[in-house]
Amino acid sequence: ERTSSTLSAFRVQSDSGRLTHIGTYPTQTQPRDFAIAPSGRYLLAVGEQSDALSTYTIDNKTGVLQHCSQVAVGQNPTWVEVIDLPG
């Protein structure tokens, strides 16, 4: 959420599509974009009023996010992309 600088996580029930709130997590100032790694194990987030990228692990059973690290990426990042490189 851009005004509170948080990410909210939800679980989707496969049979009904119903959402269940898992948690709300602090992130970069004025979050602008996030991406989930193809493995589903990591979430990366950047904030438009920040200069860093935050990484989180995603618990594969509960969906709970755990902050791992923060890396400087330059001023005002507005998007993040995760790609798989061959080899």
C-alpha positions as CSV (number, residue, x, y, z in Angstrom):
1,E,0.0,0.0,0.0
2,R,1.6,3.2,-1.2
3,T,0.7,5.5,1.7
4,S,1.6,3.2,4.5
5,S,4.6,1.6,2.7
6,T,3.4,-2.0,3.2
7,L,2.8,-5.1,1.3
8,S,-0.3,-7.3,2.0
9,A,-0.3,-11.0,1.4
10,F,-3.4,-13.1,0.7
11,R,-4.0,-16.8,0.2
12,V,-6.4,-17.8,-2.7
13,Q,-8.6,-20.8,-2.1
14,S,-8.3,-22.9,-5.3
15,D,-11.9,-24.1,-5.2
16,S,-13.7,-20.8,-4.7
17,G,-11.2,-18.0,-5.4
18,R,-11.9,-16.7,-1.9
19,L,-9.1,-14.5,-0.4
20,T,-7.7,-14.9,3.1
21,H,-5.5,-12.2,4.5
22,I,-2.1,-13.7,5.6
23,G,-0.4,-10.5,6.8
24,T,0.8,-7.0,6.2
25,Y,4.5,-6.3,5.9
26,P,6.6,-3.1,6.0
27,T,8.5,-2.5,2.8
28,Q,10.3,0.3,0.8
29,T,8.9,3.8,1.0
30,Q,5.9,4.3,-1.3
31,P,6.1,0.8,-2.9
32,R,5.8,1.0,-6.6
33,D,6.4,-2.6,-7.9
34,F,7.1,-6.1,-6.7
35,A,7.8,-9.4,-8.4
36,I,7.8,-13.0,-7.3
37,A,10.6,-15.3,-8.5
38,P,9.6,-18.1,-10.8
39,S,10.4,-20.6,-8.0
40,G,7.7,-18.9,-5.9
41,R,10.2,-18.8,-3.0
42,Y,11.1,-15.1,-3.1
43,L,9.4,-11.7,-3.4
44,L,11.3,-8.5,-4.4
45,A,9.9,-5.0,-3.9
46,V,11.0,-1.5,-4.7
47,G,9.6,1.9,-3.6
48,E,9.3,5.0,-5.6
49,Q,10.5,7.2,-2.7
50,S,13.4,4.9,-1.9
51,D,16.8,3.9,-3.2
52,A,16.7,0.2,-2.4
53,L,15.2,-3.2,-3.3
54,S,13.9,-5.4,-0.5
55,T,13.9,-9.2,-0.7
56,Y,11.6,-11.6,1.2
57,T,11.3,-15.3,1.5
58,I,7.8,-16.7,1.0
59,D,6.9,-19.6,3.3
60,N,5.7,-22.4,0.9
61,K,3.1,-23.7,3.5
62,T,1.8,-20.5,5.0
63,G,2.6,-17.8,2.5
64,V,4.1,-15.6,5.3
65,L,6.8,-13.2,4.1
66,Q,10.1,-12.9,5.9
67,H,12.4,-9.9,5.1
68,C,15.8,-11.2,4.0
69,S,17.8,-8.2,2.8
70,Q,17.9,-4.7,1.4
71,V,20.1,-3.7,-1.5
72,A,20.8,-0.2,-2.8
73,V,19.7,0.1,-6.5
74,G,19.7,3.9,-7.2
75,Q,17.2,6.7,-6.6
76,N,13.5,6.2,-7.1
77,P,13.2,2.7,-8.5
78,T,9.8,2.2,-10.2
79,W,9.8,-1.5,-11.3
80,V,11.5,-4.8,-10.7
81,E,11.8,-7.9,-12.9
82,V,12.9,-11.4,-12.0
83,I,14.3,-13.6,-14.8
84,D,15.8,-17.1,-15.0
85,L,19.2,-17.1,-16.6
86,P,20.3,-20.3,-18.4
87,G,23.0,-22.4,-16.9
